[in-house]
Amino acid sequence: MKCVILTGMSGAGKSTAAKMLEDMGYYCVDNLPIPLLPGFMEIISDGTTEVEKVVLGIDIRGGENLKKLPGFLDDFSERGIPYTVLFLDAADEVLVKRYKETRRNHPLAGGERIMEGIIKEALAAADAARVRGKAITPFLLAKVKELTGGESFAANVQLALNNARCAARIAKALCEL
């Protein structure tokens, strides 16, 4: 069995890639709730189905459950279930342009500007890539610099505000221990 976890930045072309993989004979499931992933993988890997190639579209729409994905993937490896992660990205200017052209909101932007949504997605990408500790800030700053073509002051302000909110949540959680 071949399994591809298709993920990446919103607007990077996941839907197009899924359609192409479907044309290549893959069974495609988009936005499968992450808690259902272990059961789904068990069913398709037990040899009782005719599914030999599967694509699972998993992205930021998974919300808080996205944090469970690395643990599930570790479990798949331990159980001998093979998978490949295909992370799609595009130049940040292209992502912003796609959202402006389609007039769609970024999935995480809510009522905010596109930039805030992209910063939230970059944070989720850092979490999914297991970027931790001191490595998070350089990771995010590099992403923001790339995103803004060096014109990153306003984005850095937003990033600093986000870091302050995160620090406040951590402080509150520590006080509740």
C-alpha positions in Angstrom: 0.0 0.0 0.0 1.1 3.5 -0.8 -0.1 6.4 1.4 0.6 10.1 0.8 -0.2 12.7 3.5 -0.9 15.8 1.4 -0.5 18.9 3.4 1.0 22.4 3.1 0.2 26.1 3.0 -3.4 27.2 2.2 -3.4 28.2 -1.4 -0.3 26.2 -2.4 -2.2 23.9 -4.7 -3.2 20.9 -2.6 -6.5 20.5 -4.3 -4.8 20.5 -7.7 -2.3 18.0 -6.5 -5.0 15.8 -5.1 -6.8 15.8 -8.5 -3.6 14.9 -10.3 -2.9 12.0 -7.8 -6.5 10.9 -8.2 -5.9 10.7 -12.0 -2.9 8.5 -11.2 -5.1 6.0 -9.4 -4.9 7.2 -5.8 -8.0 7.1 -3.6 -8.2 10.7 -2.2 -9.7 11.8 1.1 -9.6 15.5 1.8 -10.0 17.0 5.3 -10.4 13.6 7.1 -10.8 14.5 10.8 -7.5 13.7 12.4 -8.9 11.6 15.2 -10.3 9.2 12.5 -6.9 8.8 10.9 -5.7 5.7 12.9 -8.9 3.8 12.2 -8.9 4.8 8.5 -5.3 3.7 8.1 -6.0 0.4 9.9 -8.9 -0.4 7.6 -7.0 0.4 4.4 -3.8 -1.4 5.5 -5.3 -4.6 6.7 -5.5 -6.1 3.2 -9.3 -6.4 3.2 -9.9 -3.5 0.8 -8.9 -3.0 -2.8 -7.4 0.4 -2.0 -3.7 0.2 -2.8 -2.8 3.9 -3.1 -4.4 6.6 -0.9 -3.9 10.4 -0.5 -5.0 12.0 2.7 -5.5 15.8 2.5 -4.7 17.2 5.9 -4.3 20.9 6.6 -4.9 23.7 9.0 -8.7 23.0 8.9 -7.8 20.2 11.3 -7.7 22.8 14.1 -6.4 21.7 17.5 -6.4 18.1 16.4 -3.5 18.9 14.0 -1.3 18.7 17.1 -2.1 14.9 17.3 -0.8 14.2 13.8 2.9 13.7 14.7 2.0 11.1 17.3 -0.2 9.3 14.9 2.5 9.3 12.3 5.0 7.9 14.8 2.5 5.2 15.6 2.1 4.3 11.9 5.9 3.9 11.6 6.0 1.7 14.7 3.2 -0.5 13.2 4.9 -0.7 9.8 2.4 1.3 8.0 4.3 3.2 5.2 3.5 6.8 4.4 5.0 9.8 2.7 4.4 13.4 3.7 4.1 15.7 0.7 4.2 19.3 2.0 3.2 21.9 -0.7 4.3 25.5 -0.5 4.4 28.4 -2.8 6.2 31.8 -2.7 4.4 33.8 -0.1 3.7 36.6 -2.6 1.8 33.9 -4.7 -0.2 32.8 -1.7 -1.2 36.3 -0.8 -2.0 37.0 -4.5 -4.2 33.9 -4.8 -6.2 35.0 -1.8 -6.6 38.5 -3.1 -7.6 37.2 -6.6 -10.2 34.8 -5.3 -11.3 37.2 -2.6 -11.4 34.2 -0.2 -10.4 34.6 3.4 -7.4 32.6 4.6 -8.8 29.8 6.7 -7.2 31.2 9.9 -7.6 34.9 9.2 -11.2 35.0 10.3 -12.1 38.7 10.0 -8.4 39.7 10.1 -6.1 40.6 7.3 -4.5 37.8 5.1 -1.1 38.4 6.8 -2.5 37.4 10.2 -3.9 34.2 8.8 -0.6 33.3 7.1 1.3 34.0 10.4 -1.1 31.6 12.2 -0.5 29.0 9.5 3.2 29.4 9.8 2.9 28.8 13.6 0.9 25.7 12.8 3.6 24.6 10.3 6.3 25.1 12.9 4.3 23.0 15.3 3.7 20.2 12.7 7.4 20.3 11.9 8.2 20.0 15.6 10.1 23.3 15.7 10.5 23.9 19.4 12.0 26.2 21.9 14.5 28.8 20.7 14.2 27.6 17.1 10.6 28.8 16.8 11.3 32.6 16.6 14.0 32.3 13.9 11.8 30.0 11.9 8.9 32.4 12.1 11.0 35.5 11.5 12.5 33.9 8.4 9.0 33.0 7.1 7.7 36.5 7.8 10.7 38.1 6.1 10.1 35.9 3.0 6.4 36.6 3.1 6.8 40.3 3.1 9.8 40.5 0.8 11.8 42.2 3.6 9.1 44.7 4.4 8.3 42.9 7.6 7.9 45.6 10.3 4.1 45.4 10.5 4.3 41.6 10.3 6.9 41.5 13.0 4.7 43.6 15.2 1.9 41.1 14.7 4.3 38.2 15.4 5.5 39.9 18.6 1.8 40.4 19.7 1.2 36.7 19.0 4.3 35.8 21.0 3.0 37.9 23.9 -0.4 36.2 23.8 1.3 32.8 23.7 3.5 33.8 26.7 0.4 35.0 28.6 -1.4 31.6 28.0 1.7 29.8 29.2 2.0 32.0 32.3 -1.7 31.5 33.1 -1.4 27.7 32.7 1.6 27.7 35.0 -0.3 29.7 37.6 -3.1 27.1 37.5 -0.7 24.2 38.3 
